[in-house]
């Protein structure tokens, strides 16, 4: 789109009033990107938008352990866990040959 002096003046006025680039583009019959490009070249900016929401962040209170009483030291919990060691399954020769045959059939 070619911008003449009247179009630029109207663009500045509509932008100052607060119309969006899409609204201005519809009025001029051009694309929104054309309007945004002209605004950028003219150095026109909206300014900083305030945040839409102000989250109210509160501190979460710390939980006290059930094992602690006022002025008491923490009690160590003795937990004995047996290490589970699994022995590998032992296959017979016949089972190993059958697995090998299946693998050869599936790769071909």
C-alpha positions in Angstrom: 0.0 0.0 0.0 1.3 3.5 -0.8 0.9 5.8 2.2 0.3 9.5 1.4 0.3 12.3 4.0 -3.4 12.1 4.7 -3.2 8.4 5.3 -0.3 8.8 7.7 -2.0 11.6 9.6 -5.2 9.5 9.9 -3.1 6.5 11.0 -1.4 8.5 13.7 -4.7 9.8 14.9 -6.4 6.4 15.0 -3.4 4.9 16.8 -3.4 7.7 19.4 -7.1 7.2 20.0 -6.4 3.5 20.8 -7.6 1.6 17.9 -5.9 -1.7 17.1 -3.8 -2.3 14.1 -6.4 -4.8 12.8 -9.2 -2.1 13.1 -7.0 0.4 11.3 -6.2 -2.1 8.6 -9.9 -2.8 7.9 -10.5 0.9 7.6 -7.7 1.4 5.1 -8.5 -1.8 3.3 -5.0 -3.3 3.7 -3.3 -5.9 5.8 -2.6 -5.7 9.5 1.1 -6.3 8.8 1.1 -3.3 6.5 -0.2 -1.1 9.3 2.2 -2.6 11.8 5.1 -2.0 9.4 4.2 1.6 8.9 3.8 2.1 12.7 7.2 0.7 13.2 8.8 2.9 10.6 7.1 5.9 12.1 8.4 4.9 15.5 4.9 4.8 17.1 4.5 2.5 20.1 1.6 1.8 22.5 3.7 1.9 25.6 3.8 -0.7 28.3 0.7 -2.6 29.0 0.0 -3.3 32.7 -0.2 -7.0 33.6 -3.6 -8.5 33.3 -3.5 -10.3 36.6 -1.7 -9.7 39.9 -1.3 -13.1 41.5 -1.5 -13.1 45.3 1.4 -15.3 46.3 1.4 -16.4 49.9 4.1 -18.3 51.7 3.1 -21.9 52.4 3.6 -22.7 56.1 6.1 -25.4 56.9 4.7 -28.7 58.2 6.1 -30.0 61.4 7.0 -33.6 61.5 4.8 -35.9 63.6 7.9 -37.4 65.1 9.0 -34.0 66.6 7.7 -32.6 69.8 8.4 -29.2 71.1 12.1 -29.0 71.9 12.8 -32.6 70.9 15.4 -33.9 68.5 14.3 -35.8 65.4 14.0 -39.5 65.9 15.9 -41.7 63.4 13.7 -44.3 61.8 15.4 -47.6 61.4 14.1 -49.2 58.3 15.6 -52.5 57.3 15.1 -53.4 53.7 16.2 -56.6 52.3 18.0 -56.3 49.0 16.1 -58.3 46.5 18.5 -59.9 44.1 16.8 -61.8 41.3 18.7 -64.6 39.8 18.5 -64.8 36.0 16.2 -67.5 34.7 18.1 -70.5 33.4 17.0 -71.8 30.0 17.6 -75.2 28.5 19.3 -75.7 25.2 16.0 -76.5 23.5 14.5 -73.2 24.8 17.5 -71.2 23.7 17.4 -72.7 20.2 13.7 -72.0 19.9 14.2 -68.3 20.9 17.1 -68.0 18.4 14.9 -69.5 15.7 12.1 -67.0 16.5 14.6 -64.1 16.4 15.9 -65.2 13.0 12.4 -65.5 11.6 11.4 -62.1 12.9 14.4 -60.3 11.4 14.1 -61.6 7.9 
